[in-house]
């Protein structure tokens, strides 16, 4: 039988309807701002998140990097979580390519950085120090939803200290769906607190490629120049923008199914000897194993038909290509091999 792929929500395949939308896309040269599908997507995601402008880019890593470099000059600094993607998982791009110094701080279990720690990390205006310019947060983080009241407090504090704010919202719509009510209203409620937001179309939303950076017109103009430097200028990119637009039309509300499947997986693993499950808030489930169970477990599960990752814990990610029946079958396998 086909393996159940729970490695990431990046493994999704475009649906037949999404492929049809891509095939029918009206295109132009986006480097000349001539692609109508890209332009429409940028206008739409900017409006959805309450910003003046947006920039369509190939990847979330590039979107975050364009944002960081648009906010910070060489030799300046951004405050970020120790386990945040923009610091730990994106190749050190801000430092390597932007000459921006990261100031990583320990995060709490929900991804929040204590405001007292942020305050202590802001450097004095002194030639000995990099100038602290930006606070970068992440939502969701490891599948956890950053509390909205914390977001409001942390960004307000940052502004009071003269810092700009950036959100790595790769899975922003997962956080919005988990918040209950109208997901678009929830996404706007989160985004309004930040000067810039990066959002991925190629994770839970199921598009094959693409992210967007949103912010003010001035910031997006700077980011556009940076995208060119980073090799992110694309030509007839409307075929990709059409997939992202289809995802916005059809794949936001259904994220609730992925969250339900992650909860079902967690509940099915509860009580297994030597297995500790962190209850998921969205579509990402982490599992700790006793040392005797951990050796070779990823390969063992792969051979049995369940794909997952295990850098420091087992990670299972639900997505639109995994059904409730797949979860039931995965649980049968996991109970046998964990």
Backbone as numpy.savetxt, mean C-alpha at the origin, in Angstrom:
# Nx Ny Nz CAx CAy CAz Cx Cy Cz
-4.30 -30.27 -8.43 -5.13 -29.08 -8.43 -4.26 -27.83 -8.43
-4.81 -26.73 -8.93 -4.09 -25.47 -8.96 -3.76 -25.02 -7.55
-2.50 -24.60 -7.30 -2.15 -24.12 -5.96 -3.00 -22.92 -5.55
-3.22 -22.79 -4.26 -3.93 -21.63 -3.71 -2.87 -20.60 -3.36
-2.84 -19.51 -4.10 -1.75 -18.53 -4.00 -2.11 -17.44 -3.01
-1.55 -17.56 -1.81 -1.79 -16.59 -0.75 -0.53 -15.78 -0.43
0.39 -15.69 -1.41 1.62 -14.95 -1.17 1.38 -13.45 -1.06
0.50 -12.92 -1.92 0.27 -11.48 -1.93 -0.96 -11.19 -2.77
-1.56 -10.02 -2.54 -2.64 -9.58 -3.43 -2.11 -8.95 -4.71
-0.79 -8.99 -4.90 -0.20 -8.56 -6.17 -0.25 -9.65 -7.23
-0.63 -10.87 -6.89 -0.60 -11.98 -7.85 -1.89 -12.09 -8.64
-2.85 -11.21 -8.40 -4.14 -11.30 -9.07 -3.99 -11.16 -10.59
-4.89 -11.82 -11.30 -4.95 -11.74 -12.75 -6.08 -10.80 -13.16
-5.89 -10.02 -14.23 -6.99 -9.17 -14.70 -8.21 -10.03 -15.06
-9.38 -9.60 -14.66 -10.60 -10.32 -15.02 -10.88 -10.13 -16.51
-11.76 -10.96 -17.04 -12.12 -10.84 -18.46 -12.69 -9.46 -18.76
-13.53 -8.95 -17.86 -14.11 -7.63 -18.08 -13.05 -6.54 -18.01
-12.07 -6.69 -17.13 -10.98 -5.72 -17.07 -10.16 -5.75 -18.35
-9.89 -6.95 -18.85 -9.14 -7.07 -20.11 -9.90 -6.41 -21.26
-11.21 -6.56 -21.26 -12.02 -5.93 -22.30 -11.92 -4.41 -22.21
-11.95 -3.88 -20.99 -11.81 -2.44 -20.81 -10.44 -1.96 -21.28
-9.41 -2.74 -21.02 -8.06 -2.39 -21.48 -8.00 -2.37 -23.00
-8.59 -3.39 -23.63 -8.56 -3.47 -25.09 -9.29 -2.31 -25.75
-10.32 -1.80 -25.08 -11.14 -0.73 -25.65 -10.63 0.66 -25.29
-9.55 0.76 -24.52 -9.10 2.06 -24.01 -8.68 3.00 -25.14
-9.08 4.24 -25.02 -8.59 5.30 -25.90 -7.22 5.74 -25.37
-6.23 5.84 -26.25 -4.87 6.10 -25.79 -4.25 7.26 -26.55
-3.18 7.79 -25.96 -2.34 8.81 -26.57 -0.97 8.72 -25.93
-0.15 9.71 -26.11 1.20 9.70 -25.54 1.17 10.43 -24.20
1.28 9.69 -23.12 1.13 10.30 -21.80 2.28 11.23 -21.45
3.48 11.01 -22.03 4.58 11.92 -21.75 4.24 13.33 -22.25
3.42 13.40 -23.32 2.94 14.69 -23.82 1.59 15.08 -23.21
1.16 14.34 -22.16 -0.13 14.59 -21.50 -1.30 14.34 -22.46
-1.10 13.49 -23.47 -2.09 13.30 -24.53 -2.92 12.03 -24.38
-2.74 11.28 -23.30 -3.50 10.04 -23.17 -4.79 10.32 -22.41
-5.93 10.27 -23.07 -7.19 10.65 -22.40 -7.56 9.70 -21.27
-7.20 8.42 -21.39 -7.55 7.47 -20.33 -6.73 7.74 -19.07
-5.45 8.06 -19.26 -4.61 8.41 -18.11 -5.09 9.71 -17.48
-5.38 10.70 -18.31 -5.83 11.99 -17.78 -7.12 11.84 -16.98
-8.05 11.02 -17.49 -9.32 10.82 -16.78 -9.10 10.10 -15.46
-8.21 9.10 -15.46 -7.91 8.39 -14.21 -7.29 9.33 -13.19
-6.34 10.15 -13.62 -5.68 11.07 -12.69 -6.69 12.05 -12.11
-7.55 12.59 -12.94 -8.58 13.51 -12.44 -9.49 12.80 -11.44
-9.83 11.56 -11.75 -10.78 10.85 -10.90 -10.19 10.53 -9.53
-8.97 9.97 -9.50 -8.41 9.56 -8.21 -8.07 10.80 -7.38
-7.68 11.89 -8.02 -7.44 13.13 -7.27 -8.73 13.60 -6.61
-9.83 13.59 -7.37 -11.11 14.04 -6.81 -11.58 13.10 -5.71
-11.42 11.80 -5.90 -11.84 10.83 -4.88 -11.15 11.08 -3.55
-9.88 11.50 -3.61 -9.10 11.66 -2.39 -8.95 13.12 -1.99
-9.72 14.00 -2.63 -9.79 15.38 -2.20 -8.56 16.21 -2.49
-7.85 15.87 -3.56 -6.62 16.61 -3.90 -6.78 17.30 -5.25
-5.86 18.21 -5.53 -5.94 19.00 -6.76 -5.50 18.22 -7.99
-4.56 17.30 -7.83 -3.97 16.65 -9.00 -3.46 15.27 -8.62
-3.16 14.48 -9.65 -2.63 13.13 -9.45 -1.66 12.79 -10.57
-0.82 11.82 -10.31 0.17 11.35 -11.27 0.12 9.83 -11.32
-0.12 9.27 -12.50 -0.15 7.82 -12.70 1.27 7.33 -12.93
1.68 6.33 -12.17 3.04 5.79 -12.25 2.98 4.27 -12.32
4.08 3.63 -12.75 4.05 2.17 -12.89 3.90 1.41 -11.58
4.53 1.88 -10.50 4.61 1.08 -9.28 4.38 1.93 -8.05
4.03 1.24 -6.96 3.89 1.91 -5.68 5.21 2.41 -5.15
6.30 1.68 -5.39 7.62 2.12 -4.97 7.96 3.45 -5.63
7.70 3.56 -6.94 7.99 4.81 -7.63 7.07 5.93 -7.17
5.82 5.61 -6.88 4.89 6.63 -6.39 5.37 7.20 -5.07
5.74 6.34 -4.14 6.26 6.82 -2.86 7.53 7.63 -3.05
8.43 7.15 -3.90 9.70 7.85 -4.10 9.47 9.22 -4.73
8.58 9.30 -5.71 8.25 10.60 -6.29 7.70 11.54 -5.22
6.86 11.00 -4.33 6.32 11.82 -3.26 7.39 12.31 -2.30
8.26 11.41 -1.87 9.31 11.80 -0.93 10.24 12.83 -1.54
10.62 12.62 -2.81 11.55 13.54 -3.46 10.88 14.87 -3.81
9.57 14.86 -4.01 8.87 16.12 -4.25 8.76 16.96 -2.97
8.73 16.31 -1.82 8.65 17.02 -0.54 10.02 17.46 -0.04
11.04 16.64 -0.26 12.33 16.81 0.41 13.45 17.08 -0.60
14.35 17.99 -0.24 15.56 18.23 -1.02 16.67 17.33 -0.52
17.77 17.31 -1.28 18.95 16.54 -0.85 19.40 17.01 0.52
19.73 16.05 1.39 20.23 16.39 2.71 19.14 16.67 3.73
17.88 16.60 3.31 16.79 16.73 4.26 16.35 15.36 4.74
15.39 15.33 5.65 15.08 14.10 6.38 13.57 13.87 6.44
13.20 12.57 6.40 11.81 12.23 6.67 11.74 11.26 7.83
10.72 11.44 8.68 10.46 10.56 9.81 9.52 9.46 9.34
9.84 8.22 9.69 9.13 7.08 9.10 9.20 5.91 10.07
8.29 4.97 9.94 8.31 3.78 10.79 9.44 2.84 10.45
9.96 2.20 11.48 11.06 1.26 11.30 10.72 0.12 10.34
9.45 -0.29 10.32 9.03 -1.39 9.45 8.14 -0.89 8.31
8.19 0.39 8.02 7.37 0.95 6.94 7.99 0.62 5.59
7.13 0.49 4.59 7.61 0.17 3.25 8.57 1.24 2.72
8.26 2.50 2.94 9.10 3.54 2.35 10.50 3.56 2.93
10.68 2.93 4.07 12.02 2.83 4.66 12.63 1.44 4.43
11.90 0.40 4.77 12.50 -0.93 4.87 12.38 -1.77 3.60
11.33 -1.59 2.83 11.01 -2.55 1.78 11.10 -1.98 0.37
11.64 -0.78 0.20 11.68 -0.19 -1.13 13.10 0.15 -1.55
14.03 -0.72 -1.15 15.39 -0.66 -1.67 16.21 0.54 -1.22
15.75 1.26 -0.20 16.50 2.43 0.24 16.50 3.55 -0.79
15.48 3.59 -1.65 15.47 4.54 -2.76 15.54 5.99 -2.35
14.88 6.35 -1.25 14.90 7.75 -0.83 16.33 8.21 -0.54
17.11 7.34 0.11 18.50 7.68 0.42 19.39 7.57 -0.82
19.22 6.48 -1.58 20.12 6.22 -2.71 19.87 7.20 -3.86
18.61 7.42 -4.20 18.28 8.22 -5.37 17.89 9.65 -5.03
17.36 9.87 -3.84 16.92 11.21 -3.46 17.85 11.93 -2.51
18.87 11.22 -1.99 19.76 11.79 -0.97 18.97 12.35 0.20
17.88 11.66 0.54 17.02 12.04 1.65 17.32 11.10 2.82
17.60 11.66 3.97 17.92 10.84 5.14 16.66 10.34 5.81
16.51 9.02 5.98 15.39 8.53 6.77 15.71 8.58 8.26
14.72 8.92 9.05 14.82 8.79 10.51 13.78 7.77 10.94
14.15 6.47 10.95 13.17 5.42 11.29 12.93 5.35 12.79
11.65 5.19 13.15 11.24 5.08 14.55 10.42 3.81 14.74
10.47 3.26 15.94 9.71 2.05 16.24 8.21 2.34 16.16
7.47 1.37 15.63 6.03 1.49 15.51 5.34 0.64 16.57
4.11 1.04 16.89 3.28 0.23 17.75 2.62 -0.89 16.93
1.86 -1.73 17.60 1.30 -2.91 16.94 0.38 -2.56 15.78
-0.23 -1.38 15.82 -1.14 -0.98 14.74 -0.45 -0.15 13.67
0.86 0.03 13.78 1.61 0.80 12.80 1.84 2.25 13.19
1.22 2.71 14.26 1.37 4.10 14.68 2.76 4.34 15.27
3.27 5.52 15.03 4.50 5.98 15.68 4.08 6.93 16.80
4.45 6.65 18.04 4.04 7.54 19.13 4.41 8.99 18.85
3.48 9.89 19.11 3.71 11.30 18.81 4.88 11.85 19.63
5.05 11.36 20.83 6.19 11.80 21.63 7.51 11.43 20.95
7.55 10.28 20.30 8.76 9.86 19.59 8.99 10.72 18.35
7.91 11.07 17.67 8.03 11.98 16.53 8.61 13.31 16.99
8.07 13.83 18.09 8.54 15.11 18.61 10.03 15.06 18.93
10.45 13.97 19.56 11.85 13.86 19.97 12.79 13.71 18.77
12.26 13.23 17.64 13.11 12.98 16.47 13.29 14.21 15.58
12.45 15.24 15.75 12.56 16.43 14.91 13.84 17.18 15.28
14.69 17.42 14.30 15.99 18.02 14.56 15.88 19.53 14.75
16.73 20.10 15.59 16.80 21.56 15.70 17.28 22.16 14.38
16.94 23.43 14.16 17.40 24.14 12.96 18.84 24.55 13.18
19.73 23.63 12.86 21.15 23.79 13.15 21.93 23.13 12.02
23.02 23.72 11.62 23.79 23.21 10.48 24.36 21.82 10.72
24.40 21.38 11.96 24.91 20.04 12.24 23.95 18.93 11.80
22.69 19.27 11.61 21.66 18.26 11.41 21.02 18.36 10.03
20.57 17.21 9.55 19.66 17.24 8.41 18.38 17.95 8.83
17.81 18.70 7.91 16.57 19.42 8.21 15.39 18.45 8.14
14.65 18.32 9.22 13.48 17.43 9.24 12.36 18.10 8.46
11.90 17.40 7.41 10.97 18.02 6.47 9.61 17.33 6.40
9.55 16.01 6.69 8.37 15.23 6.31 8.10 14.13 7.32
6.81 13.87 7.57 6.36 12.69 8.31 5.67 11.77 7.32
6.13 10.51 7.25 5.55 9.53 6.34 4.91 8.41 7.17
3.63 8.18 6.96 2.89 7.11 7.62 2.42 6.09 6.59
1.86 4.98 7.05 1.42 3.90 6.17 0.08 3.34 6.65
-0.86 3.14 5.72 -2.19 2.63 6.07 -2.78 1.91 4.84
-3.03 0.60 4.91 -2.80 -0.27 6.04 -1.31 -0.60 6.18
-0.96 -1.10 7.35 0.41 -1.52 7.63 0.36 -2.95 8.14
0.94 -3.88 7.36 0.85 -5.28 7.74 -0.59 -5.74 7.91
-1.49 -5.13 7.14 -2.90 -5.48 7.25 -3.64 -4.79 8.37
-2.93 -4.04 9.20 -3.56 -3.33 10.32 -4.01 -1.94 9.85
-5.15 -1.51 10.35 -5.69 -0.21 9.98 -5.21 0.85 10.97
-4.57 1.87 10.45 -4.09 2.95 11.30 -5.30 3.74 11.80
-5.47 3.89 13.11 -6.67 4.56 13.64 -6.81 5.99 13.12
-8.01 6.37 12.74 -8.25 7.69 12.16 -7.95 8.80 13.15
-8.27 8.57 14.43 -7.99 9.63 15.40 -6.49 9.83 15.56
-5.72 8.74 15.48 -4.26 8.88 15.53 -3.76 9.65 14.31
-4.27 9.31 13.12 -3.86 10.01 11.91 -4.08 11.51 12.07
-5.26 11.89 12.56 -5.57 13.30 12.73 -4.59 13.96 13.70
-4.31 13.30 14.82 -3.42 13.88 15.82 -1.98 13.98 15.31
-1.50 12.91 14.67 -0.10 12.89 14.22 0.15 13.91 13.12
-0.77 14.00 12.17 -0.56 14.95 11.07 -0.73 16.39 11.56
-1.66 16.62 12.48 -1.80 17.97 13.04 -0.53 18.38 13.79
0.04 17.45 14.54 1.29 17.74 15.23 2.40 18.04 14.24
2.49 17.22 13.18 3.53 17.45 12.17 3.40 18.84 11.57
2.18 19.23 11.22 1.97 20.56 10.64 2.36 21.67 11.63
2.08 21.44 12.90 2.43 22.46 13.90 3.93 22.66 14.02
4.68 21.66 13.58 6.14 21.74 13.61 6.73 22.06 12.24
5.88 22.41 11.29 6.34 22.80 9.97 6.66 21.66 9.03
6.21 20.45 9.37 6.48 19.29 8.51 5.34 19.07 7.53
5.68 18.59 6.35 4.68 18.06 5.43 4.37 16.62 5.81
3.31 16.06 5.21 2.89 14.70 5.54 2.62 13.90 4.27
3.06 12.65 4.29 2.85 11.74 3.17 2.28 10.43 3.70
1.33 9.86 2.97 0.76 8.56 3.31 1.08 7.54 2.24
1.76 6.46 2.64 1.83 5.28 1.79 0.51 4.55 1.97
-0.41 4.82 1.07 -1.73 4.21 1.12 -1.88 3.14 0.06
-0.87 2.29 -0.08 -0.93 1.24 -1.09 -2.24 0.47 -0.98
-2.65 0.17 0.25 -3.92 -0.53 0.48 -4.91 0.40 1.20
-4.94 1.64 0.76 -5.84 2.63 1.35 -7.29 2.17 1.30
-7.70 1.56 0.20 -9.11 1.17 0.08 -9.44 -0.03 0.96
-8.45 -0.86 1.29 -8.69 -1.89 2.31 -8.99 -1.24 3.65
-8.21 -0.21 4.00 -8.47 0.51 5.25 -9.84 1.16 5.22
-10.21 1.71 4.06 -11.50 2.39 3.94 -12.65 1.42 4.09
-12.56 0.25 3.47 -13.62 -0.76 3.58 -13.71 -1.26 5.02
-12.57 -1.47 5.66 -12.58 -1.95 7.04 -13.20 -0.93 7.99
-13.18 0.36 7.60 -13.74 1.39 8.46 -15.26 1.39 8.51
-15.90 0.67 7.58 -17.36 0.62 7.56 -17.96 1.82 6.85
-19.21 1.68 6.45 -19.88 2.76 5.74 -19.43 2.84 4.30
-19.54 4.03 3.73 -19.18 4.26 2.33 -17.66 4.26 2.19
-17.09 3.30 1.44 -15.62 3.22 1.34 -14.99 4.48 0.76
-15.66 5.11 -0.21 -15.07 6.31 -0.81 -15.05 7.46 0.19
-16.09 7.55 1.01 -16.10 8.57 2.05 -15.01 8.30 3.09
-14.82 7.03 3.42 -13.78 6.67 4.38 -12.39 6.97 3.82
-12.18 6.67 2.53 -10.88 6.95 1.91 -10.60 8.45 1.92
-11.60 9.23 1.62 -11.45 10.69 1.65 -11.16 11.18 3.07
-11.82 10.58 4.06 -11.60 10.98 5.45 -10.16 10.72 5.89
-9.57 9.66 5.36 -8.16 9.37 5.67 -7.24 10.33 4.92
-7.48 10.45 3.61 -6.57 11.20 2.75 -6.52 12.68 3.08
-7.60 13.23 3.61 -7.66 14.67 3.84 -6.60 15.16 4.81
-6.05 14.26 5.60 -5.07 14.67 6.61 -3.65 14.77 6.05
-3.44 14.37 4.79 -2.09 14.28 4.25 -1.90 15.23 3.08
-0.67 15.71 2.93 -0.33 16.56 1.78 -0.19 15.73 0.51
0.22 14.48 0.65 0.31 13.60 -0.51 -0.06 12.19 -0.07
-0.63 11.44 -1.00 -1.03 10.06 -0.76 -0.65 9.23 -1.98
-0.06 8.08 -1.73 0.20 7.10 -2.78 -0.79 5.96 -2.61
-1.42 5.56 -3.73 -2.39 4.46 -3.68 -2.11 3.50 -4.83
-2.17 2.20 -4.54 -1.90 1.16 -5.56 -3.19 0.66 -6.17
-3.15 0.44 -7.47 -4.24 -0.24 -8.17 -3.94 -1.72 -8.37
-2.69 -2.13 -8.16 -2.24 -3.47 -8.53 -2.18 -4.44 -7.36
-2.75 -4.05 -6.21 -2.83 -4.97 -5.09 -4.27 -5.46 -4.98
-4.97 -5.13 -3.91 -6.32 -5.65 -3.73 -7.30 -5.24 -4.80
-7.06 -4.11 -5.46 -7.97 -3.66 -6.51 -7.84 -4.48 -7.79
-6.75 -5.23 -7.94 -6.68 -6.24 -8.98 -6.23 -5.80 -10.35
-5.76 -4.56 -10.52 -5.21 -4.16 -11.81 -3.82 -4.78 -11.99
-3.38 -4.97 -13.24 -2.08 -5.62 -13.43 -0.89 -4.73 -13.12
-1.05 -3.42 -13.25 0.06 -2.46 -13.11 -0.52 -1.14 -12.62
0.26 -0.42 -11.83 -0.06 0.98 -11.64 -0.38 1.44 -10.24
0.07 2.65 -9.95 -0.24 3.37 -8.72 -0.46 4.83 -9.08
-0.93 5.60 -8.12 -1.08 7.03 -8.33 -0.59 7.77 -7.10
0.00 8.92 -7.33 0.36 9.87 -6.28 -0.58 11.05 -6.42
-1.21 11.46 -5.32 -2.12 12.61 -5.34 -1.59 13.68 -4.39
-1.90 14.93 -4.73 -1.48 16.05 -3.90 -1.85 17.36 -4.55
-1.20 18.42 -4.14 -1.45 19.73 -4.74 -0.91 19.76 -6.17
-1.37 20.73 -6.96 -0.86 20.86 -8.32 0.64 21.12 -8.32
1.11 21.93 -7.39 2.53 22.25 -7.34 3.35 21.01 -7.00
2.89 20.22 -6.03 3.63 19.02 -5.66 3.62 18.01 -6.80
2.49 17.83 -7.47 2.42 16.86 -8.56 3.26 17.32 -9.74
3.38 18.62 -9.97 4.27 19.12 -11.02 5.71 18.74 -10.72
6.12 18.86 -9.45 7.48 18.43 -9.09 7.62 16.93 -9.25
6.60 16.19 -8.84 6.65 14.73 -8.95 6.71 14.28 -10.40
6.05 15.01 -11.29 6.08 14.67 -12.71 7.50 14.73 -13.25
8.22 15.77 -12.88 9.62 15.88 -13.31 10.45 14.74 -12.72
10.19 14.40 -11.47 10.94 13.31 -10.83 10.60 11.98 -11.49
9.33 11.76 -11.82 8.96 10.52 -12.52 9.76 10.37 -13.80
9.94 11.45 -14.53 10.74 11.39 -15.75 12.17 10.97 -15.45
12.78 11.56 -14.41 14.14 11.21 -14.03 14.27 9.74 -13.65
13.22 9.21 -13.04 13.23 7.83 -12.57 12.86 6.83 -13.66
12.60 7.31 -14.86 12.26 6.41 -15.96 10.83 5.97 -15.96
9.94 6.74 -15.30 8.56 6.33 -15.18 7.62 6.91 -16.21
8.15 7.71 -17.14 7.29 8.24 -18.18 6.86 7.13 -19.13
5.56 6.97 -19.32 5.04 5.93 -20.20 4.32 6.57 -21.37
4.22 5.85 -22.46 3.62 6.40 -23.67 2.12 6.08 -23.70
1.70 5.09 -24.47 0.27 4.79 -24.58 -0.18 4.00 -23.34
-0.13 4.68 -22.22 -0.40 4.05 -20.93 -1.88 3.91 -20.64
-2.73 4.39 -21.54 -4.16 4.29 -21.31 -4.67 2.87 -21.16
-3.97 1.91 -21.78 -4.39 0.51 -21.61 -4.24 0.07 -20.17
-3.27 0.65 -19.46 -3.07 0.36 -18.04 -4.01 1.19 -17.18
-4.18 2.45 -17.54 -5.10 3.30 -16.79 -6.53 2.77 -16.85
-6.89 2.16 -17.99 -8.24 1.60 -18.12 -8.46 0.48 -17.12
-7.42 -0.32 -16.87 -7.54 -1.38 -15.87 -7.74 -0.79 -14.48
-7.00 0.27 -14.17 -7.14 0.92 -12.86 -8.51 1.54 -12.71
-9.02 2.16 -13.77 -10.35 2.75 -13.73 -11.41 1.68 -13.52
-11.26 0.56 -14.22 -12.20 -0.55 -14.03 -12.17 -1.02 -12.57
-10.97 -1.09 -12.00 -10.84 -1.52 -10.61 -11.56 -0.56 -9.66
-11.45 0.73 -9.90 -12.15 1.71 -9.07 -13.66 1.56 -9.20
-14.11 1.21 -10.39 -15.55 1.04 -10.63 -16.11 -0.22 -9.99
-15.32 -1.30 -9.96 -15.89 -2.62 -9.66 -15.24 -3.37 -8.50
-14.07 -2.94 -8.02 -13.33 -3.79 -7.09 -13.10 -3.19 -5.71
-13.72 -2.06 -5.40 -13.52 -1.49 -4.06 -14.39 -2.20 -3.04
-15.70 -2.21 -3.26 -16.61 -2.79 -2.27 -16.32 -4.27 -2.03
-15.87 -4.98 -3.08 -15.65 -6.41 -2.94 -14.42 -6.73 -2.07
-13.62 -5.73 -1.69 -12.53 -5.98 -0.75 -13.04 -6.57 0.55
-14.30 -6.30 0.88 -14.90 -6.89 2.09 -14.88 -8.42 2.02
-14.99 -8.99 0.82 -14.92 -10.45 0.67 -13.54 -10.96 1.07
-12.49 -10.23 0.66 -11.13 -10.63 1.01 -10.92 -10.57 2.52
-11.48 -9.54 3.15 -11.36 -9.41 4.60 -12.08 -10.58 5.30
-13.25 -10.94 4.79 -13.99 -12.07 5.38 -13.22 -13.36 5.20
-12.60 -13.55 4.05 -11.81 -14.77 3.82 -10.59 -14.83 4.75
-9.96 -13.69 5.00 -8.83 -13.67 5.93 -9.28 -14.03 7.34
-10.44 -13.51 7.74 -10.96 -13.87 9.07 -11.29 -15.36 9.15
-11.87 -15.90 8.09 -12.19 -17.33 8.08 -10.92 -18.17 8.18
-9.87 -17.74 7.50 -8.60 -18.46 7.58 -8.04 -18.40 8.99
-8.10 -17.22 9.60 -7.60 -17.07 10.96 -8.38 -17.93 11.94
-9.69 -17.91 11.82 -10.53 -18.70 12.73 -10.27 -20.19 12.57
-10.01 -20.62 11.36 -9.76 -22.03 11.12 -8.43 -22.52 11.65
-7.50 -21.59 11.88 -6.18 -21.97 12.40 -6.08 -21.83 13.92
-7.08 -21.19 14.53 -7.06 -21.01 15.97 -7.04 -22.37 16.67
-6.21 -22.46 17.70 -6.19 -23.66 18.52 -5.25 -24.74 18.07
-4.62 -24.59 16.90 -3.64 -25.60 16.48 -2.41 -25.51 17.38
-1.88 -26.64 17.84 -0.70 -26.61 18.72 0.49 -25.94 18.03
1.15 -25.06 18.76 2.34 -24.39 18.23 2.06 -23.35 17.18
0.80 -22.96 17.02 0.41 -21.97 16.01 -0.26 -20.80 16.70
0.29 -19.59 16.49 -0.28 -18.38 17.08 -0.72 -17.46 15.95
-1.99 -17.10 15.96 -2.59 -16.32 14.88 -2.86 -14.89 15.35
-2.43 -13.90 14.56 -2.79 -12.51 14.82 -4.09 -12.22 14.09
-5.17 -11.93 14.79 -6.45 -11.69 14.12 -6.33 -10.58 13.07
-6.74 -10.83 11.84 -6.57 -9.84 10.78 -7.65 -8.75 10.82
-7.26 -7.54 10.48 -8.23 -6.45 10.33 -8.65 -6.28 8.88
-7.79 -6.70 7.96 -8.13 -6.57 6.54 -7.83 -7.90 5.84
-6.95 -7.90 4.87 -6.75 -9.10 4.05 -5.40 -9.76 4.26
-4.67 -9.40 5.30 -3.35 -9.96 5.55 -3.34 -10.64 6.92
-2.94 -11.89 6.91 -2.92 -12.70 8.14 -1.49 -13.13 8.43
-1.02 -12.87 9.66 0.29 -13.31 10.10 0.13 -14.45 11.10
1.02 -15.44 10.96 0.98 -16.63 11.81 2.38 -16.90 12.34
2.51 -17.02 13.66 3.76 -17.44 14.29 3.72 -18.94 14.56
4.86 -19.58 14.34 4.96 -21.02 14.57 6.01 -21.31 15.64
5.76 -22.37 16.38 6.79 -22.88 17.30 8.01 -23.28 16.47
9.22 -23.15 17.04 10.44 -23.40 16.25 10.46 -24.76 15.54
9.94 -25.78 16.19 9.98 -27.10 15.55 9.06 -27.21 14.34
8.07 -26.33 14.25 7.17 -26.33 13.10 7.65 -25.43 11.97
8.53 -24.51 12.30 8.88 -23.46 11.33 9.86 -23.91 10.27
10.69 -24.90 10.56 11.75 -25.29 9.63 11.14 -25.85 8.34
11.45 -25.19 7.22 11.01 -25.68 5.92 9.53 -25.58 5.66
8.81 -24.79 6.46 7.35 -24.80 6.36 6.85 -24.21 5.05
7.51 -23.17 4.52 7.04 -22.56 3.28 7.14 -23.56 2.13
8.26 -24.27 2.07 8.43 -25.28 1.01 7.46 -26.44 1.21
7.22 -26.80 2.46 6.30 -27.90 2.76 4.88 -27.56 2.32
4.47 -26.33 2.60 3.13 -25.91 2.19 3.03 -25.77 0.68
4.08 -25.29 0.05 4.07 -25.17 -1.41 3.87 -26.55 -2.06
4.58 -27.54 -1.55 4.44 -28.88 -2.10 3.03 -29.43 -1.91
2.37 -28.98 -0.84 1.02 -29.46 -0.56 -0.06 -28.66 -1.29
0.33 -27.50 -1.86 -0.64 -26.76 -2.66 -1.06 -25.42 -2.12
-0.36 -24.89 -1.09 -0.65 -23.55 -0.58 0.62 -22.71 -0.66
0.53 -21.59 -1.36 1.67 -20.69 -1.49 1.54 -19.55 -0.49
2.62 -19.30 0.25 2.65 -18.19 1.22 4.08 -17.70 1.31
4.31 -16.67 2.11 5.66 -16.17 2.35 5.99 -16.32 3.83
7.28 -16.24 4.14 7.69 -16.46 5.53 9.01 -15.82 5.85
9.13 -14.50 5.63 10.38 -13.81 5.93 10.69 -13.82 7.42
9.70 -13.52 8.26 9.89 -13.56 9.70 8.69 -14.17 10.41
7.56 -14.21 9.75 6.37 -14.93 10.17 5.74 -15.49 8.90
4.86 -16.44 9.04 4.07 -16.83 7.88 3.09 -15.71 7.56
2.99 -15.36 6.28 2.05 -14.34 5.85 1.14 -14.92 4.77
-0.15 -14.77 4.99 -1.17 -15.19 4.03 -1.97 -13.96 3.64
-2.15 -13.75 2.34 -2.87 -12.58 1.84 -4.01 -13.05 0.95
-5.23 -12.64 1.29 -6.39 -12.98 0.48 -6.63 -11.90 -0.57
-7.29 -12.30 -1.66 -7.47 -11.38 -2.79 -8.56 -11.90 -3.70
-8.82 -11.19 -4.79 -9.99 -11.49 -5.62 -9.88 -12.81 -6.37
-8.69 -13.40 -6.45 -8.53 -14.70 -7.09 -8.59 -15.86 -6.10
-8.95 -15.57 -4.86 -9.10 -16.60 -3.84 -10.54 -16.57 -3.33
-11.23 -17.69 -3.47 -12.64 -17.78 -3.07 -12.78 -18.35 -1.68
-14.00 -18.33 -1.17 -14.27 -18.97 0.12 -14.00 -20.46 0.05
-14.27 -21.08 -1.08 -13.98 -22.52 -1.25 -12.47 -22.75 -1.22
-11.70 -21.84 -1.81 -10.24 -21.96 -1.76 -9.75 -21.89 -0.31
-10.34 -21.02 0.47 -9.95 -20.90 1.87 -10.26 -22.19 2.62
-11.41 -22.77 2.35 -11.76 -24.04 3.00 -10.75 -25.13 2.63
-10.36 -25.18 1.36 -9.37 -26.18 0.94 -8.00 -25.88 1.54
-7.63 -24.58 1.60 -6.36 -24.22 2.21 -6.30 -24.63 3.67
-7.41 -24.48 4.38 -7.43 -24.86 5.79 -7.21 -26.35 5.97
-7.77 -27.17 5.09 -7.54 -28.62 5.18 -6.05 -28.92 5.05
-5.40 -28.23 4.12 -3.96 -28.44 3.90 -3.15 -27.91 5.08
-3.49 -26.71 5.54 -2.72 -26.11 6.63 -2.84 -26.91 7.91
-4.00 -27.44 8.20 -4.17 -28.24 9.42 -3.34 -29.52 9.35
-3.09 -30.00 8.17 -2.28 -31.22 8.01 -0.78 -30.93 8.12
-0.37 -29.74 7.68 1.06 -29.50 7.49 1.65 -28.44 8.41
0.86 -27.86 9.28 1.41 -26.93 10.29 1.61 -27.64 11.61
